[in-house]
Amino acid sequence: MPNCPRCGQSMPSNAIACSRCRTPLKAYGHPGIVLHRATGTESLCKTCIYDADDSCNYPQRPDARECTMYHNITVPILSTPTRYEMQPGVWLRRNAGWIALIALIVLSLGLVLAKR
């Protein structure tokens, strides 16, 4: 269980705010997004990959103490598909509309050619 960054109270991982001091633990209005906080005196921007490549548009930049988009510059961003996404059942469900359209076209062509 994570601890509150302000008072140290143990909190469940799905808590949106600390029950003791009411410090927000998740992004306001977006309970599924993690709210990153600076722990020392330096801002998050100094170690953020989006500040380094100048693609950050956060209004508090370059002195942000809290950010939802923070990504440490020393950790590369990987965009490899997970094992779940590569399973045939997932692919078939994701592309069911296209598969049905192709099957309909093939069936129509088969009927047209069978009548000749």
C-alpha positions in Angstrom: 0.0 0.0 0.0 1.4 3.4 -0.9 1.9 6.2 1.6 0.6 9.7 1.4 3.4 12.1 0.3 2.3 14.7 2.9 1.4 12.9 6.1 2.7 9.4 5.5 -0.7 7.7 6.1 -1.0 4.2 4.4 -3.5 4.4 1.6 -5.1 1.8 -0.7 -3.8 1.9 -4.2 -7.1 3.0 -5.6 -7.5 6.0 -3.2 -8.1 9.3 -4.9 -7.2 11.5 -1.9 -5.7 10.9 1.5 -8.3 10.2 4.1 -6.3 12.1 6.8 -5.0 15.3 5.2 -7.1 15.3 1.9 -4.0 15.6 -0.3 -5.0 14.5 -3.9 -3.2 11.3 -4.8 -4.6 11.1 -8.4 -5.2 13.7 -11.1 -8.2 15.8 -10.5 -11.2 14.5 -12.4 -9.1 11.5 -13.7 -8.9 8.9 -10.9 -7.0 6.5 -13.1 -4.1 8.8 -13.9 -1.2 8.9 -11.5 -0.2 12.3 -10.2 3.6 12.4 -10.0 5.1 14.7 -7.3 8.6 16.1 -6.8 10.2 14.8 -3.6 13.1 17.1 -3.2 13.6 20.8 -3.9 14.0 20.4 -7.6 11.0 20.5 -10.0 9.9 17.4 -12.0 10.7 19.2 -15.2 14.5 18.9 -14.7 14.3 15.1 -15.1 11.3 14.8 -17.4 11.7 13.5 -21.0 9.1 15.9 -22.3 10.9 18.9 -21.0 14.1 17.7 -22.5 12.7 17.3 -26.0 10.6 20.6 -25.6 7.3 18.8 -26.3 5.8 19.7 -22.9 2.9 22.1 -22.8 2.1 22.0 -19.1 1.4 25.5 -17.8 3.6 25.2 -14.7 6.7 24.3 -16.8 9.6 24.5 -15.9 8.8 24.7 -12.2 6.1 21.9 -11.9 6.0 20.2 -8.6 3.1 17.9 -9.6 2.5 16.5 -13.1 0.4 13.7 -14.7 2.6 13.4 -17.8 6.0 13.0 -16.1 8.3 10.4 -17.5 11.8 10.1 -16.2 14.5 10.9 -18.8 16.6 7.9 -17.8 13.8 5.4 -18.5 13.1 4.9 -22.3 9.6 4.9 -23.6 8.8 1.5 -25.0 5.9 0.9 -27.3 6.0 -2.9 -27.8 2.6 -4.7 -27.8 1.8 -6.7 -24.7 1.4 -10.4 -25.0 -2.3 -10.1 -24.5 -2.7 -7.9 -27.5 -1.0 -10.4 -29.7 -3.4 -13.3 -29.0 -5.5 -14.4 -31.9 -8.8 -14.1 -30.0 -8.1 -10.4 -29.2 -7.1 -9.7 -32.8 -10.3 -11.3 -34.1 -12.5 -9.3 -31.7 -10.7 -6.1 -32.5 -11.1 -6.6 -36.3 -14.5 -8.4 -36.4 -16.1 -5.6 -38.5 -13.5 -5.9 -41.2 -13.6 -9.7 -41.2 -17.4 -9.6 -41.6 -17.1 -7.1 -44.5 -14.5 -9.3 -46.3 -16.6 -12.4 -45.7 -19.7 -10.6 -47.2 -17.7 -9.5 -50.3 -16.3 -13.0 -50.8 -19.8 -14.6 -50.4 -21.3 -12.0 -52.9 -18.6 -12.8 -55.4 -19.1 -16.5 -54.9 -22.9 -16.1 -55.6 -22.3 -14.0 -58.7 -19.8 -16.5 -60.2 -22.0 -19.5 -59.3 -25.0 -18.1 -61.4 -22.9 -17.9 -64.5 
